[in-house]
Amino acid sequence: MMGTSMKLLNRFHDEYLHFFQCKTIKTISICLLFFANSAIAQTAADFILYNGKVITVDQQFRVVQAIAITGDKILATGTNQEMLRLKTKATELIDLKGKTVIPGLIDNHAHFIRSPEHMELRLDGVLYRKQAIQMIQEAVAKAKSNDWVITIGGWSKTQFLDDPRGFDLAELDQISKNIPIVIQEVYLRTYLNSVAIEKLNLNENTPDPRGGKILKTSTGKLSGIVEGAGGVAFIAEKLPLPNPQEWQENVKQYTKYLNRLGITSWYDAGGRGLDERHYQAYQALVDQGKLTVRAFYTTMRSPSTPQDVDKTLLEVTTQKPFQGNDFFDNIGWGESLYGPASTTLLKNDYKVQQQHMEQVRRMIRAIATRGLALNAHVEMENAIDAYLDEYEALHKEIPIKGLRWSFSHVDQITPQQIQRMKKLGIAVGLHTRPIIQGELMQDVHNEHSKTMPPFRLVQDSGITWGLGSDATAVTTANPFFNLDFAVTGRMVNGKKINYQSVTREEALIAHTRNNAQFLFQENNLGSLQPGKYADLLILNKDYLTVPLKEIRNLYPIATMVAGKFVFKQ
């Protein structure tokens, strides 16, 4: 042991003397490169992926031939020759045969922690109603006697090219008279079959939920449709939840689904009905070393009265983020500050009310005092102005720049508002909800919908921004649909709806390197650089050269997280 230590010490001494023999800035640079290469050469690579097109998404957006990985980190990137020098007998060599590698995709706003409540039937990207019916039939055929067939959003009837309708009671009953079927369309409505109606204890005398309506036929019978966001939430809250073991298994299966999509990390914004059970199911897998995707979440409460705010403020004062690890961690507070001060995408009637902003003021003061990061749901122009007024007033007393506050959605943000945000250090999260809601947005916002969200405006402004989905209820979870929409402005059904497109390179940066900042992980994630975690995707085709209309058809043939393949096709 002593002999080995002395050899290493002597080697360091020799290299130290070699460094100080350098006489000029130029030769010092060469010496530093000598040190770096010397250190890398002494480290064995576990994997070398070579003979490919590795898009690093570093600051220079370098594209190289190969990447070497040791443990859970990236060792080096470069030419085939450079990387193959790092192999040992134990190194696994992977010939990419020209395939493209990109960093693992990061979603800066999703609600995936909630998703394993149910093993859902997903209609994401399904273009034909006929196919959707067939998928429901197949799910029923596979269901056990106590199972439910459940879809919690992620689709809209406007995406169906053959027959843009929802599902009526008669056809769902024809599919199954024994298995309950619950199909939620965005946050607009939920379709039920008769057995679901029975198991949910609904009848003609059930009162309409707040913000929703239980639709009836002309004869007063239940139609099997519950309308409105309040109605959707009413049904969702009544659905049966799994026991702890089932929940943990659901999380395993769901994270495998995310691995197949190419999502390796995300920011989770919380949402309806979340409690400790949701987080414990993920934490259990973290403790077992079995979580195959990284989740960073904020604490979400949505107080709706001043009394609710009183209770929430007590919780803010005890909030202690960053107690987890690089797989699962709480990173602050968000997304809703005060329910009555929140906007809705498919409404254009929001009016700023001072009594509501007073409660927002109370919340942000407590959050800033605690030094917490904050993500706030803000969409419409007048709401953005109102929130910025409060933030700027607070900043004069308690500086918030540096706390990494961000706005989610900001679909109607203006250049003037962007400048105000930049002064406060506020970042922007833009999301691809029009993928399935674009035509619905046209009905509400008319011409304004063509610039919602304003990708190009935000990109050109220089403000820190990232690309995400807001999945799973209001849009698809597939990150390649996000990239496609940011670049082409096309909905799932192919209709162009957004005219604020960015380049494919800008979109990829926004979905990787930029998004790492939202997670406080910019030193670990988002680009393929030495020292960062080896989270990457091997793609079926080249992201940089496929025709624009084919970006949505890309998918990973392999997904690696922390130096381990968590999915291979």
NORNORZI-V367669 format. One record per residue. D_LAST is the distance of its C-alpha to the last C-alpha in Angstrom with 1 decimal. Layout:
d_last
D_LAST
D_LAST
This chain:
d_last
44.9
47.9
47.6
43.9
44.9
47.8
45.7
43.3
46.4
48.0
45.0
44.8
48.5
48.3
45.5
47.6
50.6
48.6
47.6
51.3
52.3
50.6
53.4
51.9
49.2
47.3
47.4
46.5
43.3
42.7
43.5
41.1
38.3
39.6
39.2
35.6
34.5
36.5
34.7
31.2
32.2
33.2
29.8
27.2
23.6
20.9
18.2
19.0
16.6
18.7
19.4
17.7
19.0
19.1
20.6
22.4
24.1
27.0
30.5
30.7
27.3
26.8
24.1
23.7
22.0
20.7
20.3
21.4
20.6
22.8
22.4
21.2
22.7
22.5
25.0
25.4
24.3
25.9
26.1
24.4
27.7
28.3
25.1
25.2
28.6
27.1
25.3
26.8
26.2
23.9
21.7
18.1
17.8
14.7
15.6
14.0
15.7
16.9
13.8
15.0
14.8
16.4
17.6
15.9
17.4
20.4
22.0
25.7
26.6
24.8
25.7
22.6
24.7
26.4
23.5
22.8
26.3
24.7
21.4
21.8
21.1
20.0
21.4
20.0
20.1
21.3
23.8
25.8
27.8
27.6
23.8
24.5
27.0
24.7
22.2
25.1
26.3
23.0
22.9
26.5
25.9
23.4
25.7
28.0
31.7
31.8
28.6
28.8
26.7
26.6
25.5
26.8
26.9
24.4
25.7
29.1
30.7
31.4
27.7
28.3
29.4
30.9
32.9
33.0
34.2
33.3
33.6
37.0
38.2
39.0
35.6
33.9
36.5
35.9
32.2
33.3
36.6
35.3
32.1
32.8
30.9
30.9
29.4
30.2
30.4
30.2
33.3
35.5
35.6
34.2
34.3
35.2
36.0
39.2
37.8
36.2
39.6
41.3
39.0
39.4
43.1
43.7
46.8
49.3
51.1
48.1
49.1
46.9
44.9
45.7
44.0
42.9
44.4
43.9
44.5
46.8
47.9
51.4
52.6
51.4
48.4
45.1
42.9
39.5
38.9
39.5
39.9
39.8
37.9
40.3
39.6
35.9
36.3
38.9
36.5
33.5
35.9
36.9
33.5
33.1
31.1
29.3
30.9
29.8
27.6
25.9
25.6
23.9
21.4
20.9
20.3
17.6
15.8
16.6
15.4
11.9
12.3
13.5
10.8
8.3
11.3
11.8
15.0
16.0
19.7
22.2
25.9
26.7
30.0
30.8
32.3
33.9
34.6
32.8
34.5
34.0
31.8
29.0
29.1
29.8
26.6
24.6
27.2
26.9
23.2
24.4
27.2
24.8
22.6
19.6
19.2
15.9
17.2
20.7
23.3
26.7
29.2
32.7
35.3
36.0
39.2
40.7
44.4
46.3
49.9
51.9
52.1
48.4
48.4
51.0
48.6
45.6
47.6
48.3
44.6
44.1
46.8
44.9
41.4
39.9
36.5
34.5
34.8
31.2
28.7
26.0
23.5
25.9
29.3
31.9
33.0
35.9
37.1
35.9
35.3
38.4
41.8
44.1
43.2
46.1
45.5
41.9
41.2
39.0
37.0
38.4
42.0
44.3
47.3
46.8
50.1
50.5
52.8
54.4
54.5
50.7
50.4
52.7
50.1
47.4
50.0
50.4
46.7
45.9
49.0
47.9
44.4
45.8
48.4
45.7
43.9
40.6
37.9
38.0
35.7
37.7
36.8
39.0
38.6
41.9
44.3
47.2
45.1
43.8
47.4
48.5
45.9
46.7
50.4
49.8
47.5
50.1
52.9
51.1
50.2
53.9
54.4
51.1
49.0
45.4
44.2
41.9
40.7
37.6
38.5
36.4
36.6
33.8
33.6
37.0
36.5
40.2
40.7
43.5
44.2
47.0
44.9
42.3
45.2
46.4
43.0
42.7
46.1
44.8
41.5
39.5
35.9
34.4
31.2
30.5
28.2
26.8
28.5
29.9
26.5
27.6
31.2
32.5
34.8
36.1
36.9
38.8
41.0
41.9
41.9
42.8
42.6
41.6
38.2
37.4
37.3
35.6
33.9
35.6
32.7
34.8
37.9
36.2
34.4
37.7
39.7
38.2
37.6
34.6
32.0
28.4
26.0
24.6
24.2
26.5
23.9
23.7
26.9
28.1
25.0
21.2
19.0
16.6
17.5
16.9
19.6
21.8
21.5
22.1
25.1
26.6
26.5
27.5
29.2
27.6
27.0
24.2
26.6
27.0
30.5
31.5
33.0
33.1
35.0
34.3
31.3
30.3
28.5
24.8
25.6
27.8
25.2
22.5
25.2
26.2
22.7
22.3
25.4
27.9
26.2
26.2
30.0
29.9
28.3
30.9
28.0
28.8
29.4
26.1
23.5
22.9
23.0
21.8
25.1
26.5
27.2
24.8
21.9
18.7
16.6
14.5
11.6
10.2
10.5
9.9
13.8
16.7
18.0
21.5
22.0
20.3
23.1
23.8
23.1
19.5
18.7
17.8
15.1
13.2
10.0
7.9
4.9
6.1
9.1
12.1
15.1
18.3
17.1
14.4
10.7
10.3
6.6
3.8
0.0
